[in-house]
């Protein structure tokens, strides 16, 4: 599996590259944001390890631009340890967050855990939540609520599946608009239009749309999926 390692500190690059190659990963390196964005497109990595303090553009901006094109897992590295910084990193689209100084062995463990989660998700054909209250058949693109078929628009389905496959992850309105822009519904500057789609989605999948259990509002940030994944799920 290919990992793109982005950091402007040569020593960190050398150490992490050695540890990760020892585990069998193919490592590609970049020491600035522009180079990182180019390599993210050309090598199509399975995971990006991204330092936030880069010499040209910030790691946050790199993360934002990568998220426009890809759902590749991102492990953020930073010297910032404040809670707000960690939260912002996750909201921005990072899958995990590690504060410097860190142990190279911990980085390896975090990388392995992220890739295991991704591999498991890729194999999932059907996911069920809250004791089969909500079920999504990813192969057939069908949704049921308490066993009854629910007809979603393509945009509603895409919003639901993106959040359901990443439960707990906070999506800003812009994040969600970027997820559905290939459906012809992305208009820059109209982030609030996603609220209408969320409102309609809630009416279809929530038992009480005024007190939702699946599509939750994170005030001041956006939305997240709050369903609890059932233990038994059918995999390919």
N, C-alpha and C positions, 0 to 999 in steps of 0.2 A: 504494500500500500504506500502511496506517495504522500509525504508531508511537506508542506511549505513552511519553513522556519524563517520568521521575519524579526530581526533585532539588529540594532546598530552597534551592539557591543560584541566585538570579535570573540572575546573569551567565552561569552554565553553561547554564541553560535557554535564554537568549536566543541564545547563540553556537551551540549545537547545533541549535536550531530553525532558525536561518538556514542553516546548512550542509546540514541534511537536507532542508529545503524546496527548496533549490537543486537537489537531486538528484531532486526530484519526489515526495517522500514527503509524506503527509498527517500532520501532527504534532498530537498532543493532549498537554497538559501537566498535571502534578500536582506540588504542592510538599509533599505529606505522604502517609503511607501509607494513611489512610482514603480519601482522595480517589482515590488510585491504584487501590485495590481496587474502588471504585464504577465508575470509568471502564473498568477492565479488563473488567467485566461488560457495560457498556452499549455500548461502541464496538467490542468484539471486535477488538483490535489484532492485526496480523500479527507484531509484535515489541514487546518492552518493554525500554527502557533504564532500569535501576533503580539508584539510588544507595542504598548501605547505611546511610548516616547520615541518618536522617530524624527530624523533630522529635517525632512521636507514637509510631509503632511502627517497629521496625527494618525495614530492607530485607530482612533474612533472613526475618522473619515474613511480610512481604508476599509474598516468593517462595514460602514454604511454602504460604500460603493460595491463591495463584494456581495452584500446582501441583495442588491438590486438584480444581480445576475445569477446568484447561486445560494443554495441552502447548505453549502459545505460547512461542516462543524468548525467552530473557531474557539480555540483556547487562548484567552487573553493573558498576557504577562504585563505586570505594571509595578512601579514603585509606589503607586498610590494605594493607601490602605484604608482610607475613609469608607464608611459604609455607603455613602452616596455614590462614590466612584464605582464601587462594586455593583451597586444596583443599576447605575447608568450603563455599565458594561453589558449586563445581562439584558436590559431593556433594548440596547442597541442591536442585539442579535448574537451575542456571544453565548456559547454553550457551557463554558466554564471559565473561571477566573482565578488566577494564581498571583499572589503578591510576592514581589522580590524582597529579600533574598529567599530563594527556594532551593529545595533539594532536587538535583537532576532525576533521582529515582522517583520522586513524587510526580514530576512532569511525565515520566514514562507511565506511571500508574494511571494518571489522569487521562493521558492519551489512549491507553488501552481501554479504559472504562467508556470513554466517549465513543470510540469505534465499535465497541461491543453493542452499545445502545443503538447506534446507527444501523449496524448489520441486522440486529433483531427487528428494527422497524421496517427495513427493506423487505424482510421476509413475511411481514404481516399481511394477510389477505382480508381478514375481518377483525374489527375491534368492537368490543362491547363495554359499556360503562354503566355503573350504578345498578348492578344486578340485572343486566339486559334491558334496562329502561331505554337506553339509546344504543343502537347498533349501526355500524358503518361497514358496508361491504365494499372494500377498496377495489376489488377486481371488477365488480359489476357497477360500481358507483351508485349504490343504492343505500338509502337511509331508512331505518325503521325506529319508531318510538312506541314502546310497549307492544311490540310485535306488529304494529300497523305501518304500512308504507307511508312515507312522507315525500312529497314531491318538492325538491329544491331547485332553484334556478342554478345554472352553472356557477355563478358568482357565489351564491350562498353555499353551495357544495364546496367550492374551493376555500372559502373562509373557514368553514367547519373543519375540513380535513387538515388544513394547515395548523389550526390550533389544537385539534384533537391529537395529532401525532406529536405534539410538543406541549403536553399538559403542564401548566404552571408557568410557562414562558410568557412574559408580557409583550404584547405587540402594540406598538403605537398605531395610530390611524394611518400614518404614512406607510408603515411596514405592511399593513393589510392592503392598502391600495396598490402597493408595488406587487403584492402577490397576485392581484386580479387584473393587472393592467393588460395582460395579453388577451383578456376577454373583451377588450375595447372599452373598459369603464374607468380608465385612469385619466384624471384631469388634474394637472399640477395645481396646487393651491386649494383644492376642494377636499381636504382630508375629512371634513365633517360629513361628506356624503356617505362615508362608510357606516355612519351611525344608522342610516336608513336601512342598509342591508342587514346590519346586526339586529335591528328592531324586528325586521321581517323574519329573520332566521329564528330569533327567540320565540316568536309566535308559533312557529312550526315545530320546534323541538322541545320547548320547555313546558312543563306541566302548568306552571304559573309564570308567565313572561315578566310579571312585575317583581317576582322573587326568583330570579334564575339560579339554576344550579350548574349549568354547563358553560354558558357564555357570560363570564363575570366582568364587571367594569372595575378597572383599577384607576381610581380617581387621579386625574392629573397626568396619567400616563397612556391609558388605552384599554385593552382588553386581554383576558387570558382565559384558557379553558380550565374549568374546575371539576370536570367529571372524574370519577374514580374508576380506573381501568379494572375490569373483571379479570380474575386469575386465568380463566380458560378463554383463550383466543385462538382461532384457527390460523395456522401459518402455512405458507406454500411449502 
